[in-house]
């Protein structure tokens, strides 16, 4: 490992947490090998990102994973890596879903792993194996022969090596956002999934939001006509949490703002809109152009709220306070993505969809579609709620868990697919597509907004219509 500086958290320190402050809880260069960058402008990504975005898809090394079902089983045996904010809350969902057993837990902070183990026994399950022996103990968890699925909720730069270890050891794996940090890592995960025949999924909980699933069903029912445009975002004021000495274990999330200028967290906004447009299932995204504001918000917040002498004063922030990206699809549709966690504003994922018959916009939810509306005024989206509620929300009207219940809905559905031997709602191609804006938006901003090609991770499979989030209720 590179010699550490005051600007650079060790790999051990960044492992000691989960991935999410606001949601479910990217990055180029040496992180693929587990090494660390120094903070500041010198740590920005190399221009090779642009070349990687325009290169032809590499030759397929295995068979496609599109439409491949899980093997059915009576129970799903789960291992969890990362037990900070996100992992410690998500374990509760795994413990209440029928037919799921938490077999092993891992975190280098022993107290966190032991608290998680206590939750397992309190739920009436046998005590799980506990892995706390340093930063690489997750490898032993992945090597166990009594696991079916590995859940990863660690700092972003560790998602790729952990997902890789899980698949190489024959496990299906679900990863918190983003699934990896580099384009080459995304290709590696696609290739590994195809070679090992193991699913690698981006566990994007916002795809299971109640409004998101309603809009999805309305889009598929033709209520918006021919789809033209959509928008998604992660606009969430995280300044207080990023400078908190206790919320995250270490400054790993804030320090990504010293390394990349682009959209660090596109998945929450991108995933739902991609589903509306059947991206990778009849359409695909082909290019992204990104623009970023100056990076002022974190430094201003630090000046107002952080005492002199705090280690954060050695950090230089380059991440744009707000990034705006325009994504083009093969069918000519346009998707706008936004990211802003550094300035004061209300929470919004934007979540908009428009077509030849009308438009939906969220935060607050409102709609205008023909022939229902003709007065040029927004209408109440609640009028469509019952008709277009997804069967998952009809069966689980008051789900437990965080983020309004969509965390539980996501875990329930994934475990249901695994138990019944169904095709998962999303796959490694979706994971790679939804995360590609991380390195590509950085490259585009560095190139003054020049378009960057988004690879076809499906290698042509996108032309084939297939099921996704709008799958029917199993018998």
N, C-alpha and C positions, 0 to 999 in steps of 0.2 A: 504494500500500500504506500502511496505517496506520503512524504512527510507532512504532518498536519500543521496547519497554521491557525492563528486565531480566527481566520475567515472561514475555516473549513471543518465542518463536523465530521467526526470519524464515522466509519461504517457501523461500528458498534453503537454509537449514540443515536444514529438515525433509525436503527432497527427498533429502538425502544418506544414504539408508539403505534397508533393506527393511522389510517389514511384520511379520516374525515372530520372536518369541523362542521361543515354545513350540509353535508349530504351524504354522500356515500363514502365517501370517503367512505416537466413532465419531466429538451434534455437531450443532449447529444454528447458525443465524445466518450471519455473513458469510463462512464458509469456502467457500460455493458460488461466491463470486467470487474466491477465492484470497486474501482478506485474512485478518488474524489477530486473535484476541481477546487481551485481557489476561487473565492468570490470576486465579484467585480467584473468590469467590462472585459478583461482578458479571458474570462471564463466562458464567454459566449460561444455558441456552436460554430463549428467550421462551415465554410461554404459548401462542403461536400454534401450537406443536406439537400441543396438544390439539385445536384447531380443525381442523388439517390431518388429524388422525387420524379425525375424525368426518365429514369432508366426503364427499359422494358422489363416486364415481369420475368423473373427467373423461371427456369423450367421446373415443372411440378415434380417433386420427389416421391410423392405418394399418390393416393387417390383422394378425390375431393371429400370434404366433410360436410358439404351442403346436403341436407336432408338425411343425415345419418342418425339413426335413433340410438339412445342409450340401451345398454343391456338391462332388461327388467330384473328386479330383485325385490325381495320381501322387505328389506330394510336398507337404508343408506348409512354407511359408516363414514363419519366426517372427521377430518383433522383441521384444526384452526391455527393459522400462523398470524400472530399479531393481536395483542389483547389490550390495546390502549382504548382511546375514545370509541373508535368504530367497532373494533373486534369485540370489546366487552359488551357492547349493546347488541350486536348481531348474534352473539351466542344465545341470547334469550330466544330469538326467533327459531333457531335450529332446535332448541330444546322443547318447544311447544308444538312443532309440526309432527304429526303422526308418522311413524315409521322411520324416524331418524335417530341415530345414536352418535353422540360426540365421543369419539374414541381417544383422541389425543389433542393436546393444546401446546402451543409454543410461544414463548416470549422471553428474551434475555433478562427482563425484569421479573425476578422470581415472584414477587408479591402479586403482580398482575396475573401471572399464570396460575398461581395458587387460588386467587379469588375466582378465576374462571373455573377451575376444577371443582371448587366448592359449589358453584352454581350447578354443575353437572350432577353431583351427588344429591344436591337438594331437590333436583328434578326427578329423583328416583332411578337414575342410571348408574351403572358401575363407575367407579372412579376412573377418570381418563389417565393415560400416560402423560407426563408433564416433561417438557423439554425446555430447559433454561440454561443449558451449558454453553453460553456464548453465542456469537452472531451466526454461526453456521449450523446450529443444532437443528434447524428446520430440515436439513438434509436427512437427518435420521428419522424425523417424522415422515417425510415423503417416502422413505425406503420401507416403511412398515408394510406388511403383507395383509393387514386387516383393515385397510382403508379403501373406500371407493371414490371419495371426493375430498379435495383440499381447498380450503377457503383462505385467501390471502388478503390481509388488511394491514399492511405495513407501509412505511414511507415509499413514495413513488419509485425511486431508483432501484428498489429491491423487488418490485413486482416481476420484472422479467426473469431474474435468476430463480426466483421461487416458483413461478409458473413453469419454467423450463424443468426444474428438478422434479416437480410433481408429474409432468407428462413422461419424462424419461423413466420414472419409476412406476408407470402404468396407471396413474391416477387421472381422473377428470379434475379440472381445476377451474375455480371461479375467482376472479381478481377484482378488487375495488379499482376505481378510476384513478388514473389512466392505466391501461393494461401494460404499457411499456413506455420508454422514453425516446427511442430512436427508430427511424424507419427500418434500419437493418434488424433491430430487435423485433419489430412487427413482422417482418418477413420470416424471421427465425421461428417465431411462435406459430405462424401459419404452416411452415414446413414441418415443425415438430408435431403439430396436431394431426396433419395428414399422414405422417410416417408412423406415429405411435397409435393412431386411431383413437386418440383421447380428445375429448372436447376441451377447449380453452375459451372461457366466456368472460366477457366484461360484465360484471354484475351491476348493471345500470338500473338503479331502483326507480329513477324518474320515468322510465318506460312503463312502469306499472302504476303511475299516478292515476287517480280516478278520472280526472279530466283528460289526461293524455290518452287513456284507453277509449274514452268516449269519442274523442276527436278521430282516433284511428278507425273506429267502426263507422263513423259518419263518412270519413273519406272513402272507405272501401264500399260504402253503400251509394256513393256517387252524390252525396248531398252538396259537395263543393264543386261539382262539375269536374272538368279537366283540371288537374292540379297545376298551379303555376309557380307558387312561391311559398316559402315558409321561413320561420325564424326561431331561433332558440338561444339561450344565454345562461351564463352563470354570473349574475350580478348580485353580489352579496358582500356587504361590508365586513371584512374579516380583520381589520386593523387591530382591534383590541385583542382578538384571539391570537393573532400571529406574534404579537409582542408580549403576550401573557407568559409569565415564567412557569406556569403550571399546566396550562391547557394541553399543549403539545409537550412531548418529552424531547426537549431540545428544539433548536430553531430550524429544523429541516425544511418546513414548508415556506417560511419567510425567505430562506436563502435561495430558493428557486427564483426569486425576483432579482437576485444578483447575477443570474446565469442566462436567462432567456428573456427575450423581448415580447414573445408572442402569447397566444392563448394557452394558458397552462392547464385548463380544465374544461375542454369543450364538450365532454361526454353528456352532461346533464341536459344541455340544450340540443345537441346534435342527434343523439339517439332517438328521441321521440319523433323529430321531424323526418329523420331518415326512415323510420317505420311508416309514417304517413305516406311517404312517397315510394315505398317498396324498394328502397335502395338495397342493392345486392339481390333483389328478387324481381327484376324487371326493369330496373333503372340502376345507374351507378353514378357516383360523384367522380368528376374528372379533373377538376382544378380548383384551386383556392387562391384568392388574392386578399391580403391582409394589410391593415393599417393600424398604427398604434400612436397613442398620445405620448407626450413626455411622461417620464416617471418621476412624479412629484409627491404623491400622496403618502407613501410610507415614510419618506424622510420628514415631511411636515408633521405627521403624527408622532414620530419619534422625538422631534424637537419639542413638541408640546407635552408629551406624556412620559418620556423615558429619561431617567436620570443620567447625567454625565457619568462616564466610566462604564456604563453597561456595554457588554461585548458587541451589541448591535451597532454601536457607533462606528465600528470598523467596517461596516458593510456599505457598499455602494450599490444602489438599486438601479437597474436598467429595464426592468419589466414595465411595459407600458401600463399606465393606470387603466386605460380602457383600450381593448383591441376590438376591431370590427373586421370581420372576414366575410367575403362573398364567395360562396361555393356554387359551382355550376355542375349540373348533372348532364348525363348523356342525352336526355330528352329535352334539354334546354331550360329546365327549371332552375330556380335560384334559391339558395338557402343563405340567410344572414345569421352569422354567429357573433355573439358578444361575450366579453369577459371583463369583469371589473370587481376586484376584491380590495381595492386600495383607496377608495373614496367613499364619502358618506352618501348613501342612497338606500331606499327601501329594497327589500329582497325581490328579485324577479328572475324567472327563467324565460320570460317573454312568451314562448310557446304559441306561435302564430301559424296559421295555415290559410292560404287563399287559392281560389280557383275561379273558373269561368262563371260559377253560380254564386260566389260569395266568399266570406272570410270569417275566421274565428281569431280572436285575440284573448290572451289570458292576462291575469294580474291587473285588473279583475277580469273574470271570464265574461265575454260578451260575444255576440254573433250577429252576422247580417248575411242572410242567404235568400235567394229568390227560389220559388215565388212567395215564400213565407213573409218576407219583409220588402216593403216598397216605399218607405217614408224617409229614407236616408238617415235613419237613427239606429243606433245599436239596440239589439234586443237581448233579453235575459236568456243566457245559456241554460239556465235551470229548466226551461221548458223542454229541453231535449234529453235531460238527464236520465229519466226512467227508460225511455225507448232505447237509448244507446249505451246504457250501462253494460259493461263487460260482465260475462258470467262469473269471473273471479270475484268481482265486487258484489255481485248479487248473492253469492254464496258466503261471502265474508264481509257483510255490511259494516261491521264495527271491528276491524282487525286489530290485534295487539301490535305493539312495536312502534318504532320511531317513524318520523316523517309522515304522519297522518295514516300510517298503516301500510304504506307501499313497500317498506322493508319486509314486512311479514308476507305480503302478497308475493313478492319476488321469491323469497325463500320457499314458500309453500309450493309455488308453481314449479320451480326448479327441482325440488325434491319429488314432486308428483311425477314429473317427466322421467326422472331417474328410476323411480319405483315401478312405473308402468311401462317402461321401455319405449318412451315417446321421443320424437325429435325435439331438441331444445328450441325455445322460442328465438334465441339468437346464438351465434356461433363465433368461431375465431375470425371469420371474415368481417363480421360486424364489429368485433373488438378492435381489429386493426384499422378499419375504416373510421370508426368514431374517435380513435386516438390520433390518427394521422395529422389532424390540424395542429397538434402540439409542435412537432419539429417544423412542419411546413409553414405555419403562420410566422414562426420566428424567421425562417429563411425569406419569406415574402417581405416582411417588414424591413429586413436588412437590405433587400433589393428594391426598396421604395415602392412596394406594392406589386411587384412583378408576379404574374400568375405562376403557381407551382403545380405541377402535375400530381394528382393523387393516384397512386398505383391501383391497378385492378387486382386486389388481393384474391379475388375469386378465380382469376385466370379464365375469364369468359363465362363462368357459371351465372353471372348476374343476369344474363339474357333469359334465363329460365325462370318462369314464375314458380314460386313455391311458398309454402306456409311460413308464417312468422309469428308476430305477437298476437295476431287476430285468429289464432287457431281455435277450433271448436272445443267445447267442453268434452273431455273424454267420457266414455260410457261408464 
